[in-house]
Amino acid sequence: MFHVFNNQNERREYGGSAFIELQYCKMKTGTPEKTIVSVDSINHWQDDSLYIHMDDIDDFLKNYSGIFENGLYNNLKRGKIDPFGINYYTPEQVLEILSAVEAEKPVDHALLTDWLKKASLYNGVYILGI
């Protein structure tokens, strides 16, 4: 379900731009939430991101929507995963998400677990919709 690509050419050859991207938030701690979820602040297609192809989105939502809860949207509201928008999770939320993934062990959890452990180096994570 989760894909890692060595570069963006590899990603494009696999599936173009039809992906949800799980991306590290590389902004400094203390950055206002409004800035963190601003469309202008997002730089898509990072090489250290995880990608979910369009064909796997339903499976991702089925397996992970209960784990990735209360993401912050661009409109500063919180809710379930928006597969078409910005979803931001704080470092504290990432720890809760990691614990839930390790406990529940949903489909393809090993790759996600390793990726989430590296998120402690950053200011949370995003799920960036198609």
N, C-alpha and C positions, 0 to 999 in steps of 0.2 A: 504494500500500500504506500509506504513512504519511499521516496527516491532521493538519492544523493547524486549530484552530477559534479564532475571535475571542473567543468566550465560551462558557460552558457550556450556554446555551440552544441555541446552534447545534449543539453536540455532541449534546445530547439529541434534537434534531430529526433529526439524521442517523442515529443508531443507539443511542439510549438509553445504557445503561451497558455494552454488550457490546464492550468495548475492552481491549486491553493498553495501558498507558500508559508511555511513556518519559519520565522525569521527572528534572530536575536535583535533586541533593541539596544543599539550601541550609543544611545544618548547618555549624557552624564546623569548620575543620581541627582535628584532635585530639579530636573527639567520639568516645567509645568506640564500637567497632563494634556492640556489643550494643544501644546506643541507636539507632544509625543504622538498624538493621534491625528495630527494635521496631515492632510493629503500631501502637502508640500514637504513634509519631513520624511516621507517614506521613500526609500530607494529600493525598488523591487529587484529581484533576480540576483540575490547574493549567493556566492559560491558555497558559503557555509550553511545555507538554509536546507531545510527538508522540504520536499515537494510531494504533493498528492495530486495525481492526475485526475482530470475531470471524470474519467470512468470509475474512479474509486471514491468519489466524494460521498456518495450515499453510504458506503461501508464505513468511511471515516466518521461521518455524523452518527451512524448507528452505534459505533463502538466507543466514540470519544465525546459525544455531546454532553454526557453527564459528568465528564471529568473536566473539560474546559468550560467552566461556568463563570458567569459574571465578568466576561471580557468587557473592556471599555471600548465603546464605539467612537467614531468620529464626532458624533453629536453629544458626546460626554455622558451618554446613558450607558447602562450596563445590561447585559443579558446573555442569552445562549449564543452559540457560534453563529455569526452571520457569514455564510459562505460567499457573499458578494461584497463584503466590506472589510473595514479595519477592525480587528479585535486585539486589544492590548491586555497583557497580563503582567502584573507587578512581580518583582522578585519574590515576594511573600507568596503570591498566588502560584508561582512556578514551583515552589517547594511543596505546596499542597497538591498540585497537579502531579508532580513526580511521585509523591507518596501514593496517590491514588492509582497511578499507572503501575507502580511496583506491586501494589496490593491486588489489583484487579486483573492484571496481565491480559489486557485486551489484544486483539489481533495486531501483530507486528510491533509489539511493545518494546522489544529489545533495542531496536534502532532508535526509537523515540526516547527511551530511557537514557541511553548514552548521550543523545543530543541535549536532553533537558539537564543532565548533570553539568554540561559545559555552560549552560545558561547562567550559572552562578557568577560567571565573569562579567555579566552584562546587566543592564537595567530592565530585566524582564524579557518577554518575548511577544511577538505578534503572530496572529494567524491573519494572513492577508488573502482575502477572497479573490475569486476569478475576476 
